[in-house]
Amino acid sequence: MPGKAGTVLLTGANGFVASHILYGLIDRDYHVIATVRSEKKGQEIIDLHPAWKENITFVYIPDLLAEGAYDKAFEQGNLDYIIHNASPANFKAKDLHKDLVEPAVGGTTGLIAAAHKNGGSSLKRFVLLGSAVAVLDQNEDLAAPPGKPYTEANWNPVTEEEAIKDHDIIKAYNVSKVRAERAAWEFLEKNKPSFDLTVVNPDIIIGPLEQPLASAKSVNDTNVMAVYQFLNGQTKDIEGVYFPYWHYVDVRDVALAHILALTTPAASGKRIILVSGRISPQISVNTIRRHFPELEDRLAKSSDPNAVLPTGIQPTDWDTSRSKEIFGPEFKYRQSEESIVDTVKSLLAWEKKWEKSAA
């Protein structure tokens, strides 16, 4: 049944970012055609958020790379918009091409081709969750002195050959995002579909977790890297801990940007960088220590709490003016204090649930 605001196809609906997008779409009276890999995954969403049931129609797609994988999503009725979130962020991948690059590119091109084939005249816009890593230069980002602030005109020059040669999983992830986004723009240029494209490019995404989580092992990699590793015993000492990226954005801001991008005319045909500010091991630990003194025994240690960034790290900054201009006053970036505190509160609540289920 169509929502008053329209119908949106949302891929990977049980993911970290997609769960927040799902919440926002339902709150704004959209009906959501939600793709997940299995009926079990869909039921887990409803078990966690029973009130969402009437606003979601699930489509089960076990293999995103199968020929015609997304065709069944278009059999549910006319779509007004598509938000594509289903893409791997697996920093434990062994086969860099098969586990990272191929799913990202194939999943994006498969869906956008299916939209062109089956979307019809009702389909207005395709919003793609890209990444800031498709914009930055990984080597320059750690250079001293830093380069000029990145803008949407920048593209990461990394190649798959370079990533495989170095067996560098971060470079491979960067490649997956560059190639998937370029493939989407190239498809539109070549095929001239009835819909347009917006790509949202966030840096490290942190924030509270609304998706189903079976255990601590299910926490998304970016929350583990930026926050959870410093209080779960995984990292005892933050000395020598280096992030691949040094800026963050809150998941709730990313979700809102996707939703606003659906109907904001100025978002048409645009890449939009989303970056709130700096993130580092010391920023995370200092923030947790201020707000959760009872967690002191769990926190990773450091010799100099005032050393916000590791020695020699001078990350290049970001020009986020386009996001503010396009989305207007409704869109305001959350600062690290709020994002980290809310992330910790969410993780602590999940820990209680895991303890209860294990009892």
N, C-alpha and C positions, 0 to 999 in steps of 0.2 A: 504493500500500500504506500503510495508516494507521500512524502512529508510535505508540509505546506511550503517549505523553503526549496524543495526539490529532492532529487535522488542522486546520491553520490556512491560511486564504486570506490571502496577503500581496500587496497591490497595489504596482506600481512597484518590483519586487524588485531591480532593478539600480541603484537610487538610493543616495545617500550614507548616509542613515539606515537605509533598508531593508536594505542589505547587512549592516549590523551586527545588525539584528533577525534576518535570515536565519541568520547565524552562530549567534546565541544560541538560536534555535528548534531548529536541527539539533543543537546541543550538548545540548539538554534532551530530545532524542528525540521531537520533533514531526515529522510529515510536513507539508511545505509545498506548497500549491498556489500557485505564484508567477506573477503576471501581469507580462508585459513586452510591449513593442510589436511585437516581431518575433522570429522564430526566431534570427536573428543575435544579438540582445541576450541571449537565453537561453544561447546557446552561449558567449558571452563570459564569462558568470558561471562556467560549468563549466570553461572553459579556465583561468581564474584560480584556481578552487577545485575541482579535480577530485574531491576526496573528498566533495563535497556531492551528487554526481550522483544517488545512490540515494535521497536524502531529498527530492528536489524533483520535482514534476510541473509543467511549464510550460504556461501558457495564454497565447496571443498575442492581444493586444487593440490593434490599431493606432489606433483612435479611441475614446477614453474616453467621448465624448459621443454616440456612435451609439446608436440605440434598441436596447435589449437587449444592449448591449456586454458586460456581465458575465455574461449567462445561461450561456455555455459554461463558466464557472468552476465553476458549481454542478452540472455534469454529470459531474464527476470523482469523485463519491461524497459521503457525508455530511460536512459541515463541523461542527467544534466551535466554531471562533472565526474572526473576521475582523479583520485589521489593515489599515487603509486608509492607505497612505503616498503614493499617486500623486496629487500635486498640484503645480502649477507654482510655482517660486520664481525666476521669470525677471525679473531686474532690468534687462534690456535690452529688455523688451517695448515695442512701438510702439503697438499698440491695447490700451489698458488694460482695456477691458471684454472684448474677444475673447480676448486672450492671457493675462489674469490672472484676472479675476473669473469669467467664464463657465466656464472649465475647472475651477476650484476648486469652485464651487457645483454645476455639472452632474455632475462626476465623483462627488462625495459623494452627492448625491441619487439618482443613477442606481444606484450600488452599494447603497445602503441600501434602495432600493425592490426591487432584485433579490434582496437577502437576505430581505426580507419575503415575496416571492413564491415563492422557490425554496429557502430555507434549511432549511425543515422544523423539526421539534421538536428535532433534535440541536444546532442552533445556539444557543449560550449567550450570547455577548457579541460586540459590535462595538466595537473600539478604534480611535479616530480620532486621527491625528496632526494636532492643531490647532497653535496658536502663541500665544506670549505677546502677540503684537501684537493678538490678539483681546481681550486683557484691558486693556492699558495705554492711556492717553490720550497720543497722540504729542506734543501741545503741552505737557501737564503734565509729561511725562517729561523735558523739557529746562528746566523752570521753575526759578527760584531764588526762594525756597527750595522744595525738593521737597515733594510731597504725602505723604500717608500711604502706607505700604507697600501695594502692590497685593495683593489676595486674589482668590480664584476668584469672588467676588461681583461683581467689576468687569467692565465691557464697554467696549471702545473705541467712542466715540461717532462716529467718522469715517463719512462717507457717500460713496457712489460719485459723487454729484453734485459734492461738494467736491473729490474726487480728480481728476475729469475737468476741472473748471473750472480747477484749478491745474496740470493736467497733471503731477501729482506721482506718480511711480511707487511711492514708498514708501507713500503714502496708499492707492493702488490695491491694493497687496499687502495692506495692513492690512484693507481692505474685503473682499478675497477670503477672508481667513481668518475674519473676523467672520461674513460671510454664509454660508459653508460650514458653520461650526459651528452657527449658529442654525438652519439648514435641517435639520441632523441632529437636534437636540433637538426641533424642531417636528414632524418626521416621527414620532418615537417617541410624542410626546404625542397626535398625531392618530390614528395607526394601531395603537398598542398591540401591537407585534410580540412574538413569543415570546422574543426576545433583548433584552438591555439594552445600554446604551451607556456607554462611558468615553471622555473626551477628554483627551489629554495635551497640555499647552500649554508647550512649551519656548521660551526666548529664543534668541539667536544660538547655533547649533550648530556647534561646532568639534571637530576630532579627526582621528585617522588615517583614511586612505581605503582601504576594502576593496572598493570597486566598480571595475569595469573603466574605465580611463581611457586614451583614445587619445593625449592630449597635454595640455600645461599648460592649454590652453583648456577642457578638460573638468573641471577642478577646480571643485567646487561654489562658488557665490557667497559663502557665509558664510565658508568657509575662506580664500578670496581676500581678502575684505574685512577679516577679523580678523587674519590672519597673513601670507598669501602675498604680498600686495601690498607688504609692507615688506622683502622679501628677493629679489623676482624682478625688480627694476628698474622696476616699474610706478610706484612712488611713491618719489621721491628724497628728499623732505623731508616729515616728518610734521606740520610746522606748517600749521595750517589744515585738517587732515584731520578731518572730523567723521563719526562713526558715526550711523546712524539709531537705533540701540539700543546700550545701554552695559552690558549684562549677557550672560553666556554660560552654556552648559551643554555638557558633553562628550557627544559622540555615543554613546559606550558607555553612559553613564548614561541617555540617552534610550532606547536600545535595551532596556536592562534594565527600565526603567519600562513599556514596552509589553508585554514578556513577563510581568512580574509582574501587570500589569493584567488579563491574560487570566483568571486564576484566583483573584485576591484578592477575596473577597466585599465588602470595604469600598470597593472601587473602583467598584462598581455605581452608575450614575447620577451620577458625579462628573466635574467638571472638575478637573484636577490640574496646577498650575503646576510647571515644572521650571526652576530658576535656581540656578546654583552661586555666581556672584560677578561682580565688575566685569571688564570688558574695555575696553581702549582702545589706540590706536596705540602710546602710550609703554609700556604694560604689555607688549605683544607684543614690541616692539623690545628693551626692557631684558632680558626673559627670554631671547630668542634670543642676545643679546650675552653673557649670563652663561654659557650652556651651549654655545654654538657660536662661540668666538672666531675660528675659521678663516673664518667667514662675514662678518667685519667689513666687508670691501670691498663686500659686497652689500647691507648694511643701509641702510635709510632713515635720514637724519640728523635731529637735533633740537637746538635751542639749549639746552633745559633738560630733561635726563633725569629730573629729580625732579618734573616737572609731569605727574603721572599722568593727570589729566583736563585737557582744554582749558579755558582761562579761561571762566568763566560757565556751565559745564556741571555741573549738580547733579542727576543722574538720580534719580528716585524708586526706592526699594528695593522688595523683594518679600518677602512672607510665604510661605515654602515649608514651613510646618509640616504642611500636609495631605499633601504627598508623603512626608514622613518618617513621619508617623503611619500612613498607609495601607500603605506598602511595608515598613516595619520595618527591622530592623538589617541585612538583606541589601543595602539600598539606601543607598549613601554617595556623596555628590557628590565628584567629582575637583576639585582646586584648579587654578588657572590655570597654575601652574608645570608640572604634569604634562601638562595638556591641550596647552599650546603646544609643549612639548618633543616630545611624541609626534607632534604634527601636523607639526612640522618634520622629524623623522626620517622620517616617512612620505613627505612631499613630496620629500625628498632621494633616497629610494629610488626613487620614481617617476621623478624626473629621470634617474637612471641607466638605467632601463628605456627611457625615451623616446630617450635618446642612443644606446642600443644598437640600438633598432629603426630609427633614422634612419641609422645607419652603413652 
